[in-house]
Amino acid sequence: MPTPRSIPAILLAAALIGLTAGRPQPAAPATDATLPLLTTRGKAPAAALLSRTQPEPPPGARTLRHQPSPVSVRRPARPDSERQDPAAAPSPRPYLHFARTGPSLSRADHFRVGSITKTFIATVVLQLAAEHRLSLSDPVAHHLPGLVRGPGVDGRTITLRALLTHTSGLHDFAAVTKGTVPLTPALAVRTALAQRPSPKGRWAYSNTNYVVLGMVIERVTGNSYATEAERRILHPLRLTGTSFPGARTTLPSPHGRAFTGDGRDVTALDPRVAGAAGELISTLADLNRFYAALLSGRLLPAPLLREMLNTRPAQGHYGMGLSPRTLPCGTTVWGHNGRIAGSYVRSAATRDGRHVVTFRANTDKPTIPALESAVLTAEFCPRSP
């Protein structure tokens, strides 16, 4: 039997329980209802999504911004998240939401991200520009003399900026190989030069541009683009599930299966079909962390991040390794998609990097990109009450 002294405490606890029970629970994210479209309408075997929302910092709190490149000072850098700033309040933990539809995909799976690789390559090139080791106005021939030369194409008049923005006019080698033929970078360039170029100065998406940029990184640094990206991006951000496979045809564990549009299993794939334009392997969480860090200013100085987001040279289609997408509600998100045999991936983020989503399907069916807008709208456009 309760004592008189304990009765008020019991009444208070009962009141609190009643308040909690009556409190409305948060509604399920709209993407939970939209993601299944990738399997029902898009006919993907399975699909998955991970979103990341960073709460606003407390008023007056200082946030971490770009730090000098760890490579330029020739010593390993600690991740920004581990650097101590006595005046900076710890960032609140981001809210994560995972959803999937269909069998066999897990949150921790490794998968091929295709052209999302281009954002990593562009970030390395812009970091080298920040270190004054190259200029975006440099002609390609300044770094790779004689490589880009053919009918209607001259590397002495094509700048690195034109490569980054897809305004070089170089033909897309993957339009010839259909993404099925492993090539060396030099052979990919020769394949492109054998085709009629696009009008110079006009935006025309071409994987050849980023293959050439990978070769420029190697010429400037003496290291492969993979090594430079690992040292400058993967290790500092602790992207432990991300890798450049080179010639390795297998995926790291854990991973699901990957299928072409006609159902052929292409889980094992020679990544040299894409090279610097699309060979990367990653995870949902790693891609979200990367785009959040990039757009929040942790990887590039502010002037170069603004240049990365400048779409004027590409007539509004593309910045440098990033493209904008304006959704029906008026919100513009930034990121990239990636399509390679057996995989379609899309990462998108708000301009400040506080809200990021990556979704994937384990197929390259052409029906998937058409559903991209529905998934992004569900994620970034607030629902009416």
Residue, then its C-alpha position, 0 to 999 in steps of 0.5 A: m500500500p503506498t504511503p501518503r508521501s509517495i502518492p504525489a509521486i505516483l500521481l505525477a508519474a501517471a500524468l507524465i505517462g498519459l502525456t507521453a501516450g497522447r503525444p502524436q508520433p512523427a509521421a513516416p517520411a514521405t520517401d517510405a511511400t515513394l521508394p517502392l516506385l523504383t521496384t513497382r514502376g521502375k522494375a528494379p529488383a530492390a532499392a534502398l535509401l539513406s537520408r541525413t539531416q543535420p540539426e541547426p547549430p546553437p545560436g552563436a556556435r562556430t562551425l568547422r570550415h575548410q582546412p588546408s589540404p593535408v597533402s600540402v603539408r606532407r603529414p596525415a590530417r586528422p578528420d575535421s570532426e576530431r580537430q579541437d576548436p575551443a570556441a566551437a560547440p560540438s555539432p548535434r548528431p545528424y538524424l538518419h533514416f534508412a528505407r528499403t524495398g525488395p530483397s537482399l539490400s542492406r544499409a551497409d552494402h557496398f555498391r558501384v556509384g558510377s559517375i558520382t566518381k566525378t564529384f570526387i575527381a573534381t574536388v581533388v582538381l579544385q584542391l590542387a588549384a587551391e594549392h596553386r599546383l595547377s590553374l583551371s585556366d591551364p590548357v590540357a596540353h600544358h600538362l598532357p602535351g600531345l594527348v588531346r589532338g585530332p580533327g576539330v580538337d586541340g588540347r592547346t585550346i581546351t582548358l581544365r575548366a572546360l573539362l570540369t564543366h563538360t564544355s570541351g567538345l570531347h566526344d564521350f568514349a562510353a557512347v562508343t563502348k556502351g560501358t562494357v569494354p575495359l580501356t586504359p585512359a589513353l585508349a579511352v581518349r583515342t576512342a573519343l578522338a576518333q569520333r566527331p566532337s561536340p561544339k566547343g563551349r556548349w555543354a555536352y556530358s562526356n565521360t572522356n573529360y573526367v578520364v583526362l582530368g584523372m590523367v592530369i591529377e597523376r601528372v601534377t602530383g606524381n600519384s594516381y587519382a585514386t591515391e590523391a582522393e584517398r589521401r585528401i578525401l577518403h581518409p580525412l572524412r573516414l569514408t571507410g566503405t569507399s574505394f577505387p577498385g582499379a582492376r579489381t572486379t569484385l565488391p567488398s563485403p557486405h554487398g548485394r547482387a547487381f543486374t542489368g536491365d535484362g536481368r543478367d548478373v553483373t555483380a563482378l565487373d571490370p571497373r576499367v570500363a569507366g576509370a576516373a569517370g565512374e569506377l568508385i565503390s561506396t556506401l549510402a552513409d559514406l556518400n552522404r557524409f562526403y556531400a555533407a562535408l563538401l557542401s558545408g565547406r570542409l573540403l574546399p575554400a569558399p571561392l573554389l566551392r562557389e566556382m564548383l557551383n557556378t553553372r553559367p559556363a555549362q548553360g545552367h546544366y552543370g557546375m564542376g562535378l555537381s549538378p543542380r536540380t530544382l524540385p516542384c516546391g522550388t527547392t534546389v538540390w545539388g549532387h550527382n547521379g551515377r549509372i553503371a552496369g548493374s547500378y543506379v545511384r543518386s545523391a542530392a543535398t541542400r546547398d549548405g549540406r545539412h540535408v542529404v539523401t542517397f538512394r540506389a537501385n541494383t539495376d541499370k534499367p532506364t526506367i529508374p532515372a525517370l522516377e528520380s524526381a519523385v523520390l527527391t521531391a518526397e525527401f526535400c519538399p515539405r508535405s502540406p499539413 
